[in-house]
């Protein structure tokens, strides 16, 4: 496999206002591509300044992106995708939690916004590729097919949140940071050498549309408070909560259980039932998952695998790989783990890998616990 072709392209660089996307745009321009920068306005009412805002959607971020584009010497625009973002990412996020599932909004944003809405608009305007600051690598085979691979530096790899991209999207994706073994400090040093003011800007984190990082408060404001029971594995009431939507599988903190478990050990969220607004808690061992089913599979740059196969799987953005056997049966992905894993929640994405190659992604629907319990 080889890197994607190096002929000059018309490139639309998505610039969040952070250091990674700024350096990615600079590298694309330095490589001889005709680059235009664009900042996506994803909030109808963005905060003016970053104080108290921990995402990447403030007015100050758009100004940082514009200054970076000026230094690089490329045209720059702000595109308003707030309505599309609200429908495809924010409302999906709220609906998933309301249904007792745990979504990944960054993955949904890549699927629906950056490599769908943005890409479609870019192609309509005559651009060849969309460039982002993600750490991942696109390689092209002898037959011209594209594959998504992990970044050269596993510590920064972001292929998990790109696992939803299909062949068409990969054909128009450019990740200039993915194939270089550079630390984040080195990226910042490169930004400083390029006179980019974002060189020392803190990384964005948490969920960009929840500025203060209070996910539970964000959901409560939109779904309301509804007191319900927290019960143990036997169904005995051990506490109350203000809404089942404020919990996720594997959660330990914030349970507000007034008395310890009989064995004195911590208890964790085992199940969330939005129908009767009940949260079930129990010991850590009860979280062990041996198998799962996943729906809405998307194959990353290829066709669905035929028959059962051995892969590794990643279950969260910065999680470890774990060996699995996976098979597609009537459109549903069945996954068996070589060893039990914990912290697996319906709504999360499972991404399959064959070595460094991303095979595909699917949304977890049900899990099978070592105890025999089925969740989802």
C-alpha positions as CSV (number, residue, x, y, z in Angstrom):
1,X,0.0,0.0,0.0
2,X,1.1,3.6,-0.6
3,X,0.2,7.0,0.7
4,X,-2.6,8.8,-1.2
5,X,-1.4,10.5,-4.4
6,X,0.7,13.6,-4.1
7,X,-0.5,15.5,-7.1
8,X,-1.7,19.0,-6.2
9,X,-5.3,19.1,-5.1
10,X,-7.9,21.7,-4.2
11,X,-8.1,21.1,-0.5
12,X,-10.7,22.5,2.0
13,X,-9.0,22.5,5.4
14,X,-11.4,22.3,8.4
15,X,-9.9,24.6,11.0
16,X,-11.3,24.4,14.5
17,X,-9.1,27.1,15.9
18,X,-6.8,24.5,17.5
19,X,-3.1,23.7,16.9
20,X,-3.6,20.3,15.2
21,X,-5.9,21.6,12.4
22,X,-3.7,24.7,11.9
23,X,-0.6,22.6,11.4
24,X,-2.5,20.2,9.2
25,X,-3.6,23.1,7.0
26,X,-0.1,24.5,6.9
27,X,1.4,21.1,5.9
28,X,-1.2,20.7,3.1
29,X,-0.3,24.1,1.8
30,X,3.4,23.5,2.1
31,X,2.9,20.2,0.1
32,X,1.8,22.3,-2.9
33,X,-2.0,21.9,-2.6
34,X,-4.4,24.7,-3.2
35,X,-5.7,25.1,0.3
36,X,-8.7,27.1,1.6
37,X,-9.5,27.2,5.3
38,X,-13.0,27.0,6.7
39,X,-14.2,27.2,10.3
40,X,-17.5,25.4,11.0
41,X,-19.9,27.5,13.1
42,X,-21.7,24.7,14.9
43,X,-23.5,26.6,17.6
44,X,-26.3,29.0,17.1
45,X,-25.3,30.9,20.2
46,X,-21.5,30.4,20.7
47,X,-19.8,31.8,23.7
48,X,-17.8,34.9,22.9
49,X,-14.7,33.7,24.9
50,X,-13.2,30.5,26.0
51,X,-13.5,31.2,29.7
52,X,-15.7,28.4,31.0
53,X,-16.0,26.9,27.6
54,X,-14.1,23.7,27.1
55,X,-14.9,22.7,23.6
56,X,-13.9,24.1,20.2
57,X,-17.0,26.2,19.2
58,X,-16.5,29.6,20.6
59,X,-16.2,32.9,18.7
60,X,-12.6,33.1,19.9
61,X,-11.9,29.8,18.2
62,X,-13.1,31.1,14.9
63,X,-10.9,34.1,15.3
64,X,-7.9,31.9,16.1
65,X,-8.6,29.9,13.0
66,X,-8.8,33.0,10.9
67,X,-5.4,34.3,12.3
68,X,-3.8,30.9,11.5
69,X,-5.1,31.0,7.9
70,X,-3.7,34.5,7.5
71,X,-0.3,33.4,8.7
72,X,-0.4,30.3,6.4
73,X,-1.5,32.6,3.5
74,X,-4.7,30.8,2.5
75,X,-8.2,32.1,2.0
76,X,-10.6,31.6,5.0
77,X,-14.3,31.4,5.4
78,X,-16.8,30.6,8.2
79,X,-19.6,28.2,7.2
80,X,-22.7,28.0,9.3
81,X,-23.7,24.3,9.9
82,X,-25.3,24.9,13.3
83,X,-28.7,23.7,12.2
84,X,-27.4,20.5,10.7
85,X,-25.1,19.9,13.7
86,X,-28.1,20.4,16.1
87,X,-30.2,17.9,14.2
88,X,-27.6,15.2,13.5
89,X,-25.4,15.4,16.6
90,X,-27.0,17.3,19.5
91,X,-30.5,15.9,19.1
92,X,-29.1,12.4,18.4
93,X,-27.0,12.7,21.6
94,X,-30.1,13.7,23.7
95,X,-32.3,11.0,22.2
96,X,-29.7,8.2,22.8
97,X,-29.3,9.1,26.5
98,X,-33.1,9.3,26.8
99,X,-33.3,5.8,25.5
100,X,-30.7,4.6,28.0
101,X,-27.8,4.4,25.6
102,X,-24.4,6.0,25.7
103,X,-23.6,7.8,22.3
104,X,-20.3,9.1,21.0
105,X,-21.0,12.6,19.6
106,X,-17.5,13.0,18.1
107,X,-17.9,9.9,16.0
108,X,-21.4,11.1,14.9
109,X,-19.9,14.6,14.0
110,X,-17.3,13.0,11.8
111,X,-19.9,10.9,10.0
112,X,-22.7,13.4,9.6
113,X,-20.9,16.8,9.6
114,X,-17.2,16.8,8.6
115,X,-17.3,14.0,6.1
116,X,-20.9,14.3,4.9
117,X,-22.4,17.9,5.1
118,X,-19.0,19.6,4.8
119,X,-17.6,17.1,2.2
120,X,-20.7,17.3,0.1
121,X,-20.5,21.1,0.0
122,X,-16.8,21.0,-0.7
123,X,-17.2,18.6,-3.7
124,X,-20.1,20.7,-5.0
125,X,-17.7,23.7,-5.0
126,X,-15.0,21.8,-6.8
127,X,-12.7,20.8,-4.0
128,X,-10.9,17.4,-4.2
129,X,-10.4,16.7,-0.5
130,X,-11.3,17.8,3.1
131,X,-8.3,18.1,5.4
132,X,-8.5,17.8,9.1
133,X,-6.1,17.6,12.1
134,X,-7.0,14.0,13.0
135,X,-4.3,11.5,13.7
136,X,-4.9,8.7,11.2
137,X,-3.6,7.6,7.8
138,X,-5.3,6.9,4.5
139,X,-3.4,4.6,2.2
140,X,-4.3,3.6,-1.4
141,X,-4.0,0.1,-2.8
142,X,-2.8,-0.8,-6.3
143,X,-6.4,-1.0,-7.5
144,X,-7.1,2.5,-6.2
145,X,-9.2,1.5,-3.2
146,X,-8.6,3.4,0.0
147,X,-8.1,2.1,3.5
148,X,-8.0,3.9,6.8
149,X,-5.1,2.9,9.1
150,X,-4.0,3.9,12.6
151,X,-1.7,6.9,13.0
152,X,2.0,6.2,13.1
153,X,2.0,7.3,16.7
154,X,-0.4,5.0,18.6
155,X,-0.4,7.5,21.5
156,X,-2.3,10.0,19.4
157,X,-4.2,7.7,17.1
158,X,-7.8,8.9,16.4
159,X,-8.9,6.3,13.9
160,X,-11.6,5.1,16.3
161,X,-13.7,8.2,15.8
162,X,-13.2,7.9,12.0
163,X,-14.2,4.3,11.7
164,X,-17.6,5.3,10.3
165,X,-16.1,6.7,7.0
166,X,-16.9,4.8,3.9
167,X,-14.9,4.4,0.6
168,X,-16.3,7.6,-0.9
169,X,-15.5,9.6,2.1
170,X,-12.0,8.2,2.4
171,X,-11.4,9.0,-1.2
172,X,-11.7,12.7,-0.3
173,X,-10.1,12.7,3.1
174,X,-6.7,14.1,4.0
175,X,-4.9,13.7,7.4
176,X,-1.5,15.4,7.2
177,X,-0.6,14.6,10.8
178,X,-1.3,10.9,10.7
179,X,1.9,9.5,9.2
180,X,4.5,11.3,11.2
181,X,6.0,10.1,14.5
182,X,5.8,13.5,16.2
183,X,4.7,14.2,19.8
184,X,2.2,16.8,20.7
185,X,5.1,19.0,22.0
186,X,6.7,18.7,18.6
187,X,3.5,19.7,16.8
188,X,3.3,22.7,19.1
189,X,7.0,23.5,18.3
190,X,6.2,23.2,14.6
191,X,3.3,25.6,15.0
192,X,5.6,28.0,16.8
193,X,8.2,27.8,14.0
194,X,5.4,28.6,11.6
195,X,4.4,31.7,13.7
196,X,1.0,30.2,14.5
197,X,-0.4,31.9,17.6
198,X,-2.3,28.7,18.5
199,X,1.0,26.9,19.3
200,X,0.4,27.2,23.1
201,X,-3.4,27.0,23.0
202,X,-4.8,24.3,25.3
203,X,-6.4,21.3,23.7
204,X,-10.1,21.1,23.5
205,X,-11.7,18.3,25.5
206,X,-15.0,17.0,26.7
207,X,-18.1,17.4,24.5
208,X,-17.8,20.6,22.4
209,X,-21.5,21.6,22.7
210,X,-21.5,21.2,26.5
211,X,-19.3,24.2,27.3
212,X,-19.0,23.6,31.1
213,X,-18.5,19.8,30.9
214,X,-21.6,19.1,32.9
215,X,-23.2,16.4,30.8
216,X,-25.7,15.5,33.5
217,X,-26.8,19.1,33.9
218,X,-27.1,19.5,30.1
219,X,-29.4,16.4,29.9
220,X,-31.5,17.4,32.9
221,X,-32.1,20.8,31.4
222,X,-33.4,19.2,28.2
223,X,-35.1,16.1,29.4
224,X,-36.2,17.3,32.8
225,X,-35.7,15.7,36.2
226,X,-37.6,12.5,37.0
227,X,-36.9,10.9,40.4
228,X,-36.5,7.1,40.1
229,X,-35.1,4.2,42.1
230,X,-31.6,2.8,42.2
231,X,-31.8,-0.9,42.9
232,X,-29.3,-3.7,43.5
233,X,-29.1,-6.9,41.5
234,X,-31.9,-8.4,43.5
235,X,-34.2,-5.5,42.9
236,X,-33.9,-4.0,46.4
237,X,-34.0,-0.2,46.5
238,X,-30.7,1.3,47.6
239,X,-31.1,4.9,46.6
240,X,-32.8,7.4,44.3
241,X,-31.8,9.5,41.3
242,X,-33.1,12.5,39.4
243,X,-33.3,10.8,36.0
244,X,-32.0,7.6,34.5
245,X,-30.6,9.6,31.5
246,X,-27.9,11.0,33.8
247,X,-26.1,7.6,34.1
248,X,-24.0,5.3,31.9
249,X,-23.0,1.7,32.2
250,X,-19.9,1.2,34.4
251,X,-20.4,4.5,36.2
252,X,-19.2,4.6,39.8
253,X,-19.2,8.2,40.9
254,X,-22.4,10.2,41.6
255,X,-24.6,7.3,42.5
256,X,-25.5,8.9,45.9
257,X,-26.1,5.5,47.6
258,X,-26.3,6.1,51.3
259,X,-24.9,2.8,52.4
260,X,-22.2,0.4,51.1
261,X,-22.7,-3.0,49.5
262,X,-22.8,-5.9,51.9
263,X,-19.2,-6.8,51.0
264,X,-18.1,-3.1,51.5
265,X,-16.9,-2.8,47.9
266,X,-17.9,-0.1,45.4
267,X,-21.0,-0.5,43.2
268,X,-21.3,0.4,39.6
269,X,-24.1,1.0,37.2
270,X,-25.0,-2.3,35.6
271,X,-28.2,-1.4,33.7
272,X,-30.4,1.6,32.8
273,X,-34.1,1.2,32.2
274,X,-35.7,4.3,30.8
275,X,-39.1,2.6,30.7
276,X,-39.4,2.5,34.5
277,X,-36.7,5.0,35.2
278,X,-34.7,2.5,37.2
279,X,-30.9,2.3,37.5
280,X,-29.4,-1.1,38.6
281,X,-26.1,-1.2,40.4
282,X,-23.8,-4.0,41.5
283,X,-20.2,-5.2,41.8
284,X,-17.5,-4.6,39.2
285,X,-17.4,-8.3,38.3
286,X,-21.0,-8.1,37.1
287,X,-19.8,-5.7,34.4
288,X,-17.8,-8.4,32.6
289,X,-19.0,-8.7,29.0
290,X,-18.2,-11.8,26.9
291,X,-20.2,-11.0,23.7
292,X,-22.3,-8.3,22.1
293,X,-24.4,-7.5,19.1
294,X,-24.0,-4.3,17.1
295,X,-26.2,-2.6,14.5
296,X,-25.8,-0.1,11.7
297,X,-22.4,-1.4,10.6
298,X,-20.3,0.8,8.3
299,X,-17.4,-0.7,6.5
300,X,-14.4,1.6,6.3
301,X,-13.2,1.7,2.7
302,X,-14.3,-1.8,1.8
303,X,-17.1,-4.4,1.7
304,X,-18.5,-6.3,4.6
305,X,-16.4,-9.3,5.7
306,X,-17.7,-12.7,4.7
307,X,-18.0,-15.3,7.4
308,X,-16.5,-15.2,10.9
309,X,-13.1,-13.6,11.3
310,X,-10.5,-12.8,14.0
311,X,-9.9,-9.1,14.7
312,X,-9.0,-6.7,17.4
313,X,-11.7,-4.3,18.7
314,X,-11.6,-0.9,20.3
315,X,-14.6,0.2,22.4
316,X,-13.8,3.8,23.3
317,X,-11.8,6.6,21.8
318,X,-8.7,6.1,24.0
319,X,-9.3,2.5,24.9
320,X,-7.1,-0.6,24.4
321,X,-7.5,-3.1,21.7
322,X,-8.9,-6.5,22.6
323,X,-9.0,-9.7,20.5
324,X,-12.4,-10.7,19.2
325,X,-14.2,-13.0,16.7
326,X,-16.8,-11.2,14.7
327,X,-19.4,-12.2,12.1
328,X,-22.1,-10.3,10.2
329,X,-25.4,-12.2,10.5
330,X,-28.5,-10.7,8.7
331,X,-27.1,-7.2,9.0
332,X,-26.2,-7.5,12.7
333,X,-22.6,-7.8,13.9
334,X,-22.0,-10.5,16.4
335,X,-18.8,-10.1,18.4
336,X,-17.3,-12.6,20.9
337,X,-14.4,-11.5,23.2
338,X,-11.4,-13.7,23.8
339,X,-11.4,-12.3,27.4
340,X,-14.2,-10.5,29.2
341,X,-14.2,-6.7,29.0
342,X,-15.8,-4.0,31.1
343,X,-17.4,-0.7,30.6
344,X,-19.4,-1.7,27.5
345,X,-22.6,0.2,27.0
346,X,-25.3,0.1,24.4
347,X,-25.0,3.1,22.1
348,X,-21.2,3.1,22.1
349,X,-19.3,2.3,18.9
350,X,-17.2,-0.8,18.4
351,X,-14.5,-0.4,15.8
352,X,-12.9,-3.5,14.3
353,X,-9.2,-3.6,13.2
354,X,-7.2,-6.0,11.1
355,X,-3.7,-5.0,12.2
356,X,-3.5,-1.3,11.8
357,X,-6.3,-1.2,9.2
358,X,-9.8,-0.1,10.3
359,X,-12.3,-2.7,9.1
360,X,-15.5,-0.9,10.2
361,X,-17.6,0.4,12.9
362,X,-21.0,-0.5,14.4
363,X,-23.3,0.7,17.2
364,X,-23.5,-1.6,20.2
365,X,-27.1,-2.8,20.7
366,X,-26.9,-5.6,23.3
367,X,-24.3,-7.1,25.5
368,X,-23.9,-10.5,27.1
369,X,-22.5,-10.6,30.6
370,X,-20.4,-13.4,32.0
371,X,-23.2,-13.8,34.6
372,X,-25.5,-14.6,31.7
373,X,-27.4,-11.3,31.9
374,X,-28.4,-9.6,28.6
375,X,-28.4,-5.8,28.5
376,X,-29.6,-3.4,25.9
